[in-house]
C-alpha cells in the first residue's frame, strides 16, 4: 500500500523542505519552486496539444529538467545531492532556439500573444517562466543559489517565445503585431 496524499502537516500554513526543515508556505523558496512546478504544468498542457513529435520530445525533456530544478530549489542544503541544471542544458536550449529560428523571418515588431491556441499556450509558458525566473532571483538574494538556475530559466523563456513564433509559422497564421496606442 502507498502513502496517503494528505498528511495534515500543512494545515497551519507550514510545509517541509527536503531535509525536514519547516518553513511558511509563502517562503521565497516555496514560491520559487512552486512557480517552477506551475511552469512544468503549463508546459505539459502545451505538450499535450502539439502534434509534432520533435517538439513534444523537447518539451518532455524540459519538463524533466524543470522537475530536477524544482527538487534542487526545494532543498536549502547545497550538498543536497539533487541535480539542478548545468551549462549543457542552457546550450541545448540555445541549439533548439537556433534551429527553430532557421525557418522564421527576423522579428521586426513587438508581437502580442495569440493567433492560435498553441501559440497562446507557448506565450503562457513564457510568461510563467519569466515569473519563475524572478522568484529564483529573489531566492538568490537570500540564499546561495547557482546562477545557472537563473540563466536556464532566462534561456527557457527565450525558447518559449521562439516556439510561439515557430508555431505561428507552422500553423500559417499571422503574428499579431502590437499597435501602439490603438483603440
C-alpha positions as CSV (number, residue, x, y, z in Angstrom):
1,X,0.0,0.0,0.0
2,X,1.2,3.5,-0.8
3,X,1.2,6.6,1.3
4,X,-1.7,8.9,1.9
5,X,-1.7,12.1,-0.2
6,X,-2.9,14.2,2.7
7,X,-0.7,14.5,5.8
8,X,-2.4,17.4,7.6
9,X,1.1,18.7,8.4
10,X,0.5,21.8,6.3
11,X,-2.9,22.7,7.7
12,X,-1.4,25.7,9.6
13,X,0.5,27.2,6.7
14,X,3.8,25.4,7.1
15,X,5.5,22.9,4.8
16,X,8.6,20.8,4.9
17,X,11.7,21.2,2.7
18,X,13.9,18.3,1.6
19,X,15.9,17.5,4.7
20,X,13.0,18.1,7.1
21,X,13.2,21.9,7.8
22,X,9.8,23.5,8.2
23,X,9.0,26.9,6.6
24,X,6.0,29.0,5.9
25,X,4.2,28.2,2.7
26,X,4.8,31.8,1.5
27,X,8.6,31.5,2.0
28,X,10.6,32.7,-1.0
29,X,12.0,29.2,-1.6
30,X,8.5,27.7,-1.7
31,X,7.4,30.4,-4.1
32,X,10.4,29.7,-6.3
33,X,9.9,26.0,-6.7
34,X,6.2,26.3,-6.7
35,X,6.3,28.6,-9.7
36,X,8.7,26.2,-11.4
37,X,6.1,23.5,-10.8
38,X,3.4,25.7,-12.3
39,X,5.6,26.2,-15.3
40,X,6.0,22.5,-15.6
41,X,2.2,22.0,-15.6
42,X,1.7,24.6,-18.3
43,X,4.5,23.0,-20.3
44,X,2.7,19.7,-20.1
45,X,-0.5,21.3,-21.3
46,X,1.3,22.7,-24.3
47,X,3.0,19.4,-25.0
48,X,-0.4,17.6,-24.8
49,X,-1.8,19.8,-27.6
50,X,1.1,19.6,-30.0
51,X,1.2,17.1,-32.8
52,X,4.9,17.4,-33.7
53,X,6.8,14.6,-32.1
54,X,10.1,16.5,-32.1
55,X,8.6,19.4,-30.2
56,X,6.8,17.0,-27.8
57,X,10.1,15.4,-27.0
58,X,11.8,18.7,-26.4
59,X,9.0,19.7,-24.0
60,X,9.2,16.4,-22.2
61,X,13.0,16.9,-21.7
62,X,12.3,20.4,-20.5
63,X,9.6,19.1,-18.1
64,X,12.1,16.6,-16.6
65,X,14.7,19.3,-16.2
66,X,12.1,21.6,-14.5
67,X,11.3,18.8,-12.1
68,X,15.1,18.5,-11.4
69,X,15.3,22.2,-10.9
70,X,12.3,22.2,-8.5
71,X,13.8,19.4,-6.5
72,X,17.1,21.4,-6.3
73,X,15.3,24.5,-5.2
74,X,13.2,22.6,-2.6
75,X,16.3,22.0,-0.5
76,X,18.2,24.6,1.4
77,X,21.3,22.5,1.6
78,X,23.7,22.9,-1.2
79,X,25.0,19.4,-0.6
80,X,21.6,18.0,-1.2
81,X,22.5,15.6,-3.9
82,X,19.8,16.7,-6.3
83,X,20.8,17.7,-9.8
84,X,19.8,21.2,-10.9
85,X,20.9,22.5,-14.3
86,X,24.3,22.8,-15.9
87,X,25.7,24.7,-18.8
88,X,24.9,21.8,-21.2
89,X,21.2,22.3,-20.6
90,X,21.5,26.0,-21.4
91,X,23.4,25.2,-24.6
92,X,20.8,22.6,-25.6
93,X,18.1,25.3,-25.3
94,X,20.1,27.6,-27.5
95,X,20.5,25.0,-30.2
96,X,16.8,24.3,-30.1
97,X,16.1,28.1,-30.5
98,X,18.7,28.4,-33.3
99,X,17.1,25.5,-35.2
100,X,13.6,27.0,-34.9
101,X,14.8,30.4,-36.0
102,X,16.1,29.0,-39.3
103,X,12.5,29.0,-40.6
104,X,11.5,32.4,-39.2
105,X,11.6,35.8,-40.6
106,X,13.6,38.3,-38.5
107,X,11.5,39.9,-35.8
108,X,10.6,43.5,-36.8
109,X,7.7,44.3,-34.5
110,X,6.6,43.6,-30.9
111,X,4.0,40.8,-31.1
112,X,1.0,40.0,-29.0
113,X,0.2,36.5,-27.8
114,X,-2.4,34.9,-29.9
115,X,-3.3,33.7,-33.4
116,X,-3.7,30.0,-32.5
117,X,-4.4,28.3,-29.2
118,X,-1.0,26.6,-29.1
119,X,0.8,29.9,-29.8
120,X,-1.1,31.3,-26.8
121,X,-0.1,28.3,-24.7
122,X,3.6,28.9,-25.6
123,X,3.2,32.5,-24.5
124,X,1.7,31.4,-21.2
125,X,4.7,29.2,-20.7
126,X,7.0,32.1,-21.5
127,X,5.3,34.5,-19.0
128,X,5.1,31.9,-16.2
129,X,8.8,31.1,-16.9
130,X,9.7,34.8,-16.5
131,X,7.8,34.8,-13.2
132,X,9.7,31.7,-12.1
133,X,13.0,33.4,-13.0
134,X,12.0,36.4,-10.9
135,X,11.2,34.1,-7.9
136,X,14.6,32.3,-8.3
137,X,16.4,35.7,-8.4
138,X,14.6,36.7,-5.2
139,X,15.7,33.4,-3.6
140,X,19.3,34.1,-4.8
141,X,19.2,37.4,-2.9
142,X,18.5,35.5,0.3
143,X,20.4,32.3,-0.3
144,X,23.2,30.8,-2.2
145,X,21.6,29.6,-5.5
146,X,23.5,28.5,-8.6
147,X,23.5,31.3,-11.2
148,X,22.9,28.6,-13.8
149,X,19.3,28.3,-12.5
150,X,18.6,31.9,-13.4
151,X,20.4,31.5,-16.7
152,X,18.5,28.4,-17.6
153,X,15.1,30.0,-16.9
154,X,16.1,33.1,-18.8
155,X,17.0,31.0,-21.9
156,X,13.9,28.8,-21.4
157,X,11.7,31.9,-21.7
158,X,13.5,32.7,-24.9
159,X,12.8,29.2,-26.1
160,X,9.1,29.6,-25.4
161,X,9.0,32.9,-27.2
162,X,10.7,31.4,-30.2
163,X,8.5,28.3,-30.0
164,X,5.4,30.6,-30.1
165,X,6.8,32.3,-33.3
166,X,7.7,28.9,-34.8
167,X,4.2,27.6,-34.1
168,X,2.7,30.7,-35.7
169,X,4.8,29.9,-38.8
170,X,3.8,26.2,-38.6
171,X,0.1,26.9,-38.4
172,X,0.4,29.6,-41.1
173,X,-1.3,32.2,-39.1
174,X,-0.1,35.8,-39.0
175,X,1.7,37.1,-36.0
176,X,-0.4,39.6,-34.0
177,X,1.5,42.8,-34.1
178,X,1.4,45.3,-31.3
179,X,-0.2,48.5,-32.4
180,X,0.9,51.2,-30.0
181,X,-1.9,53.5,-28.9
182,X,-4.6,51.6,-30.8
183,X,-8.2,51.9,-29.8
